[in-house]
Amino acid sequence: MATPDFVIVGAGPGGIRAAEVLAAAGERPLLADEGHAGGGQIYRRQPEGFRRDARTLYGTEADKAVAVHRTLEALRPHIDYRPRTLAWALRDGELHLIDEAGRAGVLRPKALIVAAGATDRIFPLPGWTQPGIYTLGAAQIALKAQAMAIGSRIVFMGAGPLLYLVAWQYWKAGAAPVAVLDTSGLRDRLRGLGRMLSRPAVVMNGLRYIRDLRRAGVALYSDITPLAFEGDGTAVAGVRFRDSRGQERRIACDGAAFGYHLRAESQLADLAGVPFAFHPLLRQFLPQADAMGRTAVGGLYLAGDGVQLAGADGAEAMGRLAAFAALEDLGRPVDGKAVAALLRQNARLRRFRDGVAAAFPWPGGRLAGDLPDETIVCRCEEVTAGTLRRAVRDLGAPEVNRAKALCRVGMGRCQGRYCGLAGAEIVAAELGRPVADVGRLRGQAPVRPLPAIVESAP
Ligand SMILES: Cc1cc2nc3c(=O)[nH]c(=O)nc-3n(C[C@H](O)[C@H](O)[C@H](O)COP(=O)(O)OP(=O)(O)OC[C@H]3O[C@@H](n4cnc5c(N)ncnc54)[C@H](O)[C@@H]3O)c2cc1C
């Protein structure tokens, strides 16, 4: 595989805008994405043959979605676009790719921009591995990509903008939710409001979702404490929680979706050796990059949710910035005015992000101590909270990687992408220390499962 000067991982809004800037500068970047069609998470495309229009699929974001899709289509002749291609490792400047057919290759670009996005952040609950229970993102994907509802009596639970958005999208699609259970409360909302008002239109949208849901008769609870998903093991049948007054309640359902905002996809940055720092508001470790996306690893740039969790607009801004940084570092001319405007825009979006994080805090720290021992935390390896606690208490694990070595938490197919943050909270609670002190699961290659048979390099 011949190496181009510029390579981008991720064809979401961040990666596509980076490709656009590079192509406009006369470069021909390679753009690799494991998905079948560009657009990333928010602007995910429906499968071929589906005919819903952009307004139905993307709502208020339809114009942006169409713009991003059109940009990628227009770029196709000018870039080397590789859909269905996974970047599975990054070490010593070498990026390892593999496509759907199992063809593998190694690239050594002068500049690599990683815009790998984010995944749902979850916290386990008794019964959460039963059929019929989805993450919020997965419930949205079922609706957006497959035009399917996850049930006919659905409860949505968690915290963050996706909670009300996905519930509202289900209502709009005709699958009205039974209830929305929010772990955050009014006091949290007030804490984040000032910073969230830097984007008043987005706040108004959120209020509209809540108003529409209320009018539709959806039960809305805030400040709740999740207790359990109920069911006989073959299907979810209800959600148990404590309301804001401490009263225990149960809502029957045949589908449930839950999640607490997002978790940055940062394994490739980790494998490359980028330093991480704990972000106290987002309550997770993030790879460190400057405002342009430059990292401490020469030639490696980060953009989008994988480094800043500032949403799709932030991903577009940062994708462009990372491309400008890469061009500048390779001695190509860049438009200083455009860079300055993007830096201002992105700073505003980060302020909004901090407001959202304060308004919808991750409840992992408050839930970790009470999670029953028998609850599965790592579903790949079926490690329970009790096993994890014993690794800390009886075997002396002082941080998450040692706990992983001792009890296999985070060692399975997903490489800790779903259990890593919850596991850290449980370790921290058991040790009686702040979660920032117990570290983060180190990334390991392959970042996703690989086909077992690999053919020769394409
Ligand atoms: C499930 C989910 C649903 C969301 N829904 C909404 C919503 O409705 N509204 C909203 O405002 N925001 C939503 N968000 C947030 C929004 O999607 C992001 O803010 C935005 O898409 C970030 O853009 P990005 O370019 O950084 O990453 P993404 O759009 O996530 O794109 C990243 C791309 O990188 C690819 N990728 C990742 N790792 C690799 C790898 N190793 N090799 C190859 N390709 C790789 C992925 O396939 C993906 O296409 C959602 C996020 C998630 C996770």
The ligand as an ORCA input file, in Angstrom:
! r2SCAN-3c Opt
* xyz 0 1
  C     -24.368      6.543     19.006
  C     -24.267      8.049     18.931
  C     -25.370      8.807     18.543
  C     -25.259     10.199     18.467
  N     -26.365     10.939     18.104
  C     -26.272     12.280     18.056
  C     -27.396     13.081     17.705
  O     -28.459     12.571     17.422
  N     -27.255     14.426     17.701
  C     -26.084     15.008     18.007
  O     -25.987     16.244     17.992
  N     -24.998     14.288     18.320
  C     -25.070     12.949     18.366
  N     -23.987     12.217     18.718
  C     -22.713     12.904     18.849
  C     -22.204     13.180     17.427
  O     -22.360     12.011     16.694
  C     -20.780     13.585     17.429
  O     -20.644     14.777     18.169
  C     -20.222     13.823     16.036
  O     -20.631     12.846     15.139
  C     -18.718     13.834     16.167
  O     -18.116     13.797     14.909
  P     -16.722     13.069     14.727
  O     -16.317     13.302     13.326
  O     -15.808     13.474     15.810
  O     -17.014     11.524     14.991
  P     -18.079     10.517     14.381
  O     -19.196     11.195     13.695
  O     -18.384      9.553     15.453
  O     -17.244      9.781     13.253
  C     -16.158      8.974     13.573
  C     -15.961      8.006     12.436
  O     -14.751      7.306     12.674
  C     -14.935      5.965     12.323
  N     -13.955      5.207     13.100
  C     -13.786      5.207     14.441
  N     -12.742      4.450     14.791
  C     -12.238      3.971     13.634
  C     -11.145      3.120     13.355
  N     -10.357      2.628     14.314
  N     -10.911      2.802     12.054
  C     -11.703      3.284     11.061
  N     -12.752      4.111     11.284
  C     -13.001      4.442     12.552
  C     -16.371      5.654     12.645
  O     -16.861      4.598     11.830
  C     -17.072      6.976     12.341
  O     -17.620      7.013     11.054
  C     -24.066     10.831     18.787
  C     -22.945     10.051     19.160
  C     -23.053      8.677     19.244
  C     -21.846      7.864     19.657
*
